Amino acid sequence: MALRDEIDKFKAGLTTSYAPFIDEAQSKGELYIFQPYDMYSEENHEAWRKLFDRMRPRWRRYANEWFMKGIEALSLDPERVPRLEDVNGFLAPLTGFRAKAVSGYVPAFMFFDCLRNREFPTTITIRRSDKLDYLPEPDIFHDISGHVPMHTHRAFADALVRFGDCAHTAAEHVSEIADAHVRAKTLSSIIQAMARFFWFTVEFGLMQSSDGLKVYGSGLLSSFGEIQHAIESPEVQRYPVQLEWLINQSFAIDRYQPLLFYVESFEHLFDLVDELDTWMRQGKLNNVAPGEPQISEQDIQSFLTAGNLANK
Ligand SMILES: [Fe+2]
């Protein structure tokens, strides 16, 4: 690559809608990357500053207490996009978790397997500073300020690891199915159940507290509009979590969630993941209700590859 192209790539910043560094990594098939910190433009830092600044009062009001403690424990800088290395310096001694830079979508098995290894696949790009509202794909604000503070809590972190175990259980479970077509269909149902569980807990979960319902789901914690809507709107249905409901419930990602579930505690969340694993072994996830999300061929393949079943 010519020097001029290199310089242009450097100056382009790491914006969700435009990041030549990411395009290059993707074209080379590099999923796990490093964070080229000096590439962040002033506009990127400004986006972080604005996002962090407007969320702070809402976190104080709507977030669960552990999230607020997590934000403090990580010493996130309100002014600058965080360095993953710095974040990990605070996080790893607490629960062993680390943020791991990725270039884009991580196929389902690999994502869950990272959790099992206490690694959290983390997007390094950030949304445009003039477009701060919800975007369907994750960015570093969603991943680092929405997810990672929760990883400072021991029981929450353990629940994620247990979730990673479930992915291994799934790969093992379907390896006993001889017919390739039935195997792929069963796997699709199991991944759908896992995706729904993850969505209604880790991404959009609520928790009971002595001060009413609080937010712990990262999709809510990183959304200025929805965090308030989730707690205040009379239109939102909020129910105690029920495993049989979660795994059969469709959802749409392009609107505020009309249906949310609350847990009692993160120990409660851990027990639910444990039960999910048991249900998987029993075959209860083999035929969950059809609907969203649709499971991609790439996600199914990632489980088959893990179980050495890709071409069988
Ligand atoms: Fe997320």
Residues whose N, C-alpha, C, O or C-beta is under 5 A from the ligand:
A	BS01	LIG	S218
